Amino acid sequence: MKSPKDMRIIQIDVTNACVHHCSNCTRFCGLHKKPYFMSFETFKRAVDSLDGYVGTIGIMGGEPTLNPEFERMARYLAGKRPPKQTDDMLRPQVHFMDAIHDMEMEHTFPYPCLGGVRQTVNGPGLWSSIGENYKKYYEVIQDTIQYQALNDHVNSMYHQPALVTRKALQIPDDQWFALRDRCWVQNMWSASVTPKGAFFCEVAGALDMLFDGPGGWAIEEGWWKKKPEDFGSQLQWCELCGLACDTFMRDANEEIYDVSRDMYEKLVEIESPLIGSDHINVLDIQDGKIPEENKAASQRFSESMPYTESYSARYNESRTNLMDKSFVGLIVCTHENETEAALKNLGLFSEAYVYADKHSIRTLKKNYRGDGKIQYCDSEEYTFGYVVYQALKQNNYNRYAMVLSGKVGLVHVFERMEKLVLNPGTLLYWNFTETTKNDYFSGESGSEVALINGVAHSISHNGWDIILHIENLQGLVKLWQPKKIIDFVPESERKASADAIVPGKRYAIYGAGGALKAAIEKIESNGAQVAVVVDGSDQKIGVDKFGFTVQSPDYLEKHKELFDKILLSGGLYYREVKERALQMGFKEEDLAWI
């Protein structure tokens, strides 16, 4: 077993409410008569109690963004553990999950602990299923969270039953204590804090909540320094947990809990709402054996990635709600010679607002032949800020106003924007200082374009009362948080390293650890070739592994003509490898990971 101080993550479970009902969920979502929501004061106490802890402090659920205090919690945690800020998550995302992974790896460093070093991201973390509330809080999440463990639950993933006891499996004490003490959950995952106290294991904390146990340790300074010999009575929860046992796994999307008979009886006692439903499968365990017909799936992955086959399997780019967005036009036409461009642009929007002088409005009304919903605002009667308010007053995080001022022509901006994940707090802005054209727009000198969302913190911070008095687009730009203004050009799209293997390419694998075999199989199964394996450990260099003699990382520089791309099979030295690859002339898209 492991002391919480040696864990890379300690979770704060802020709710067990969830938008999903996954098979064999470790938080037992759906089995409770009523979900809980941790108070902000308890959360604050939990964060304060972790002063001195080096690692990720996770905001966990259920779905943590369902807690009504989520934003306040995230900001408090970030205030205590300020995340290292970059503009990566402010930019439009071409491949969102790749960017999340890249952000994690950029902030990962080795930290010494019992048994060696652990991969560590020191700062706020979030575990989320990327639902509507994640999108609602998108800006605050990117402002405050250093590490994001995301899983949209669209793809298949596999959960091992927790509600199976060692008693039902007839595991004797001598075998059980050895199994318990090397349990992959307690050793690989996290300690936790619930509304009822602190726990040496996150599943123990969840069991205590489910069965209304005595609660955990007091949430006070230094609780996380406790050692295995201090775990005491909390070990009772291990007796009710089957995750240390070799059983089977079930696809989480089946929404079924596999339980032993004795655990089923406990669920009856607490009057779980799922009793009697098809969502519970009582295992017919005979003589300590689970019949094969009871097992949903025999597949197992690894201790470090037990639920999904790959990192990218946690997110389905083709089915995510993060892509959902609508565009309303905001056409600024302050000169008569701009009406022709304004007419063309009006025809591209099903809803648009026109800000123009009386003469231009008459011309536009006379010549507009479209069927879109158009609202005209006389620039002599209204301010530019008033038109922004009319376009965005709904405060819908899916709704964006595309501002076109002057002679601007749209090229492929809609096609590109619809495929990107956008941060609603970002102001995408471009001022044409000369007549130019790119893959988004064409525009004459003096023209401007912008993309604005009404839920942006820059708007709520200033308030509509102030914005209503803004005379032009430049006035809005001046009010915006400077770091959240990004050039509205294709070059601003944030591209990240990917895990896709390109057939026919030659790969150098960096990292000869536990993921090496999977890395080799991944490359070869996708029609690519493994050219070389390198590792920075003196103990591994020169050793034959799976038919490859492990080379020193210097080999990459001396023989870069032998390979086309680099696959990272371990995250601990990601930054080092990335920097080395860039210095060698490789690009970010030449890096893949597993």
GIPE-V934593 format. One record per residue. N is the residue number from 1. PSI is psi in whole degrees, 0 to 359 (none if undefined). OMEGA is omega as a letter, one per 40 degrees, with the letter a starting at -180 (999 if undefined). D_LAST is the distance of its C-alpha to the last C-alpha in whole Angstrom. Layout:
<<N;PSI;OMEGA;D_LAST> <N;PSI;OMEGA;D_LAST>>
This chain:
<<1;169;a;27> <2;140;i;26> <3;144;i;28> <4;330;a;27> <5;338;i;27> <6;0;i;25> <7;147;a;22> <8;345;a;20> <9;140;i;21> <10;125;a;24> <11;145;i;25> <12;110;a;28> <13;103;a;28> <14;348;i;30> <15;157;i;31> <16;13;i;30> <17;144;a;31> <18;157;i;29> <19;351;i;28> <20;165;i;27> <21;69;a;28> <22;147;i;25> <23;135;i;25> <24;41;i;26> <25;137;a;25> <26;351;i;25> <27;2;i;27> <28;36;a;29> <29;133;a;30> <30;339;i;33> <31;343;a;34> <32;148;i;36> <33;327;a;40> <34;129;i;39> <35;158;i;36> <36;158;i;36> <37;114;a;35> <38;139;i;35> <39;158;i;38> <40;323;a;37> <41;320;i;39> <42;318;i;37> <43;314;i;34> <44;318;i;36> <45;322;i;37> <46;315;i;33> <47;314;a;32> <48;327;a;35> <49;344;a;35> <50;14;i;31> <51;128;i;33> <52;341;i;32> <53;133;i;28> <54;111;a;25> <55;189;a;22> <56;130;i;21> <57;110;a;24> <58;141;i;23> <59;115;a;25> <60;161;i;24> <61;208;f;26> <62;204;i;27> <63;105;a;26> <64;334;a;27> <65;354;i;28> <66;342;i;31> <67;125;a;33> <68;338;a;35> <69;15;a;35> <70;310;a;31> <71;317;i;32> <72;319;i;34> <73;313;a;32> <74;319;a;29> <75;324;i;32> <76;315;i;33> <77;318;i;30> <78;329;i;29> <79;326;i;32> <80;325;a;32> <81;76;a;28> <82;126;i;28> <83;152;i;25> <84;122;a;24> <85;138;i;25> <86;176;i;24> <87;8;a;24> <88;313;a;21> <89;0;i;21> <90;335;a;25> <91;155;i;24> <92;135;a;24> <93;124;i;20> <94;313;i;19> <95;97;a;16> <96;310;a;16> <97;328;i;13> <98;320;i;11> <99;321;i;14> <100;315;i;14> <101;316;a;10> <102;319;i;12> <103;317;i;15> <104;312;a;13> <105;325;i;12> <106;332;a;15> <107;9;i;17> <108;139;i;15> <109;156;i;18> <110;134;i;18> <111;128;a;21> <112;136;i;24> <113;182;a;24> <114;124;i;26> <115;2;i;24> <116;227;i;22> <117;154;i;20> <118;150;i;18> <119;122;a;15> <120;134;i;18> <121;113;a;18> <122;99;i;22> <123;191;a;23> <124;142;i;23> <125;160;i;21> <126;134;i;21> <127;115;a;20> <128;155;i;21> <129;14;i;21> <130;45;i;21> <131;197;a;25> <132;324;a;28> <133;329;i;29> <134;316;i;25> <135;320;i;26> <136;319;a;30> <137;18;a;29> <138;312;a;26> <139;313;a;28> <140;326;i;28> <141;314;a;25> <142;335;i;24> <143;330;a;27> <144;340;a;26> <145;131;a;23> <146;324;a;20> <147;128;a;17> <148;119;i;17> <149;100;a;15> <150;145;i;16> <151;110;a;16> <152;355;i;19> <153;21;i;19> <154;317;i;20> <155;165;i;17> <156;142;i;18> <157;163;a;16> <158;131;a;18> <159;133;i;20> <160;142;i;22> <161;132;i;26> <162;330;a;27> <163;54;i;31> <164;123;a;32> <165;154;i;34> <166;334;i;34> <167;316;i;38> <168;328;i;37> <169;0;i;35> <170;46;i;38> <171;118;a;36> <172;164;a;38> <173;314;a;38> <174;323;i;37> <175;321;a;34> <176;314;a;33> <177;324;i;34> <178;317;i;31> <179;312;a;29> <180;316;a;29> <181;341;i;29> <182;22;i;25> <183;127;a;24> <184;332;i;20> <185;309;a;21> <186;329;a;24> <187;333;a;22> <188;336;a;18> <189;232;a;19> <190;154;i;22> <191;171;a;26> <192;163;i;28> <193;128;i;31> <194;177;i;33> <195;346;a;36> <196;8;i;37> <197;189;a;36> <198;146;a;33> <199;150;a;31> <200;343;a;30> <201;137;a;27> <202;327;i;26> <203;325;i;27> <204;317;i;30> <205;321;i;31> <206;322;i;30> <207;321;i;33> <208;321;i;35> <209;318;a;35> <210;316;a;35> <211;16;i;38> <212;56;a;40> <213;188;a;40> <214;353;a;41> <215;174;a;39> <216;197;i;37> <217;157;i;38> <218;138;i;39> <219;87;a;37> <220;165;a;38> <221;130;i;37> <222;2;a;35> <223;328;a;35> <224;356;i;31> <225;357;a;33> <226;146;a;34> <227;166;a;33> <228;325;i;32> <229;349;i;36> <230;357;a;37> <231;330;i;35> <232;234;a;38> <233;342;i;39> <234;338;i;36> <235;348;i;35> <236;331;a;37> <237;335;i;34> <238;329;a;32> <239;339;a;35> <240;6;a;34> <241;131;a;30> <242;11;a;28> <243;339;i;25> <244;352;a;25> <245;154;i;27> <246;96;a;25> <247;262;i;26> <248;180;i;24> <249;155;i;22> <250;145;i;23> <251;125;a;22> <252;331;a;22> <253;352;i;24> <254;340;i;27> <255;46;a;28> <256;132;i;29> <257;125;i;30> <258;122;a;30> <259;148;i;33> <260;162;a;35> <261;319;a;39> <262;326;i;40> <263;328;i;37> <264;318;i;38> <265;325;i;42> <266;324;i;40> <267;325;i;39> <268;317;a;43> <269;322;a;44> <270;3;i;42> <271;48;i;43> <272;136;a;39> <273;346;a;40> <274;355;i;37> <275;132;i;40> <276;0;i;41> <277;172;i;39> <278;359;a;36> <279;359;i;33> <280;128;i;34> <281;110;i;34> <282;118;a;36> <283;135;i;35> <284;72;a;38> <285;122;a;37> <286;126;i;40> <287;39;i;40> <288;5;a;37> <289;138;i;35> <290;118;a;33> <291;145;a;34> <292;324;a;32> <293;344;i;33> <294;343;a;32> <295;126;a;29> <296;319;a;27> <297;139;a;23> <298;355;a;23> <299;142;i;19> <300;146;a;17> <301;262;i;13> <302;168;a;13> <303;326;a;15> <304;341;i;12> <305;70;a;11> <306;346;a;14> <307;336;a;14> <308;155;a;12> <309;334;i;10> <310;165;a;7> <311;316;a;7> <312;342;i;9> <313;351;i;11> <314;357;a;13> <315;129;i;14> <316;105;a;17> <317;333;a;18> <318;348;a;21> <319;20;a;22> <320;146;i;22> <321;349;a;25> <322;339;i;24> <323;344;a;25> <324;128;i;28> <325;154;i;31> <326;154;a;34> <327;127;i;36> <328;137;a;40> <329;143;i;42> <330;98;a;44> <331;118;i;46> <332;120;a;48> <333;93;a;51> <334;358;i;53> <335;146;a;55> <336;327;a;57> <337;1;i;55> <338;358;a;52> <339;327;i;53> <340;314;i;52> <341;322;a;48> <342;320;i;48> <343;318;i;50> <344;318;a;47> <345;325;i;44> <346;324;a;46> <347;351;a;46> <348;352;a;42> <349;140;i;42> <350;342;i;43> <351;132;a;44> <352;155;i;45> <353;133;a;47> <354;129;i;50> <355;106;a;51> <356;168;i;54> <357;169;a;57> <358;317;a;60> <359;316;a;61> <360;323;i;57> <361;318;i;57> <362;317;i;60> <363;316;a;59> <364;315;i;55> <365;322;a;57> <366;325;a;59> <367;349;a;57> <368;126;a;54> <369;7;a;53> <370;176;i;50> <371;18;i;50> <372;161;i;47> <373;109;a;48> <374;134;i;50> <375;125;a;51> <376;136;a;53> <377;117;a;54> <378;123;a;57> <379;344;i;56> <380;343;a;59> <381;331;a;59> <382;156;i;55> <383;163;i;53> <384;321;a;49> <385;326;i;48> <386;321;a;50> <387;321;i;48> <388;317;i;45> <389;315;a;46> <390;323;a;47> <391;329;a;44> <392;9;a;41> <393;345;i;44> <394;344;a;42> <395;47;i;39> <396;120;a;36> <397;355;i;33> <398;354;a;32> <399;126;a;35> <400;140;i;35> <401;123;i;38> <402;111;a;38> <403;125;i;41> <404;113;a;42> <405;124;i;45> <406;203;a;47> <407;90;a;47> <408;135;i;43> <409;137;i;42> <410;134;i;39> <411;270;i;37> <412;26;a;33> <413;320;a;33> <414;315;a;33> <415;322;a;30> <416;315;a;28> <417;325;a;28> <418;339;a;28> <419;4;a;24> <420;150;i;23> <421;125;a;23> <422;145;i;26> <423;117;a;26> <424;345;i;30> <425;352;a;31> <426;135;i;30> <427;109;i;34> <428;122;a;33> <429;140;i;36> <430;133;i;37> <431;118;a;41> <432;104;i;42> <433;347;i;44> <434;166;i;45> <435;117;a;44> <436;171;i;41> <437;138;i;38> <438;192;a;35> <439;356;i;32> <440;305;a;33> <441;162;i;37> <442;147;a;40> <443;149;i;43> <444;158;a;46> <445;133;a;46> <446;348;i;47> <447;159;a;45> <448;151;i;42> <449;152;i;39> <450;157;i;37> <451;125;a;35> <452;140;i;36> <453;136;a;35> <454;344;a;38> <455;3;a;36> <456;140;i;35> <457;331;i;35> <458;329;i;37> <459;312;a;40> <460;327;i;40> <461;319;i;41> <462;326;a;43> <463;148;a;45> <464;333;a;46> <465;321;i;50> <466;316;a;49> <467;328;i;47> <468;337;a;50> <469;1;a;52> <470;134;a;49> <471;335;a;51> <472;177;a;48> <473;324;i;44> <474;329;i;45> <475;323;i;46> <476;321;i;43> <477;321;a;41> <478;332;i;43> <479;341;a;42> <480;149;i;38> <481;120;a;36> <482;321;a;36> <483;345;a;32> <484;18;i;31> <485;118;a;33> <486;140;i;31> <487;131;a;32> <488;69;i;32> <489;156;a;31> <490;330;a;28> <491;343;a;27> <492;348;i;26> <493;131;a;23> <494;109;i;20> <495;140;a;18> <496;165;i;14> <497;149;a;11> <498;165;i;9> <499;7;i;6> <500;133;i;9> <501;131;a;10> <502;117;a;14> <503;142;i;16> <504;349;a;18> <505;157;i;16> <506;131;a;16> <507;138;i;13> <508;126;i;13> <509;124;i;10> <510;112;a;11> <511;110;a;11> <512;35;a;12> <513;212;a;12> <514;339;a;11> <515;4;a;8> <516;313;a;9> <517;315;i;11> <518;325;i;8> <519;316;i;7> <520;315;a;10> <521;322;a;11> <522;316;a;9> <523;309;a;10> <524;325;a;14> <525;343;i;14> <526;15;i;13> <527;20;i;16> <528;179;a;15> <529;139;i;16> <530;118;a;14> <531;322;a;17> <532;154;i;16> <533;129;i;14> <534;156;i;15> <535;149;a;15> <536;356;a;18> <537;127;i;19> <538;331;a;23> <539;340;a;22> <540;333;a;20> <541;130;a;21> <542;352;a;23> <543;141;i;22> <544;124;i;21> <545;116;i;18> <546;37;i;17> <547;4;i;20> <548;134;i;18> <549;119;a;20> <550;129;a;18> <551;164;i;20> <552;153;i;20> <553;335;i;18> <554;335;a;22> <555;328;a;21> <556;317;a;19> <557;322;a;22> <558;337;a;25> <559;40;a;23> <560;346;i;21> <561;348;a;23> <562;350;a;21> <563;158;a;18> <564;328;a;17> <565;166;i;13> <566;130;i;11> <567;125;i;7> <568;117;a;6> <569;11;i;5> <570;141;a;8> <571;352;a;9> <572;325;a;12> <573;34;a;13> <574;312;a;11> <575;319;i;15> <576;314;a;16> <577;317;a;14> <578;315;i;14> <579;318;i;18> <580;317;a;18> <581;318;i;17> <582;322;i;19> <583;331;i;22> <584;354;i;21> <585;359;i;22> <586;158;i;18> <587;167;a;18> <588;326;i;15> <589;353;i;14> <590;0;i;14> <591;134;i;11> <592;168;a;7> <593;163;i;4> <594;none;999;0>>
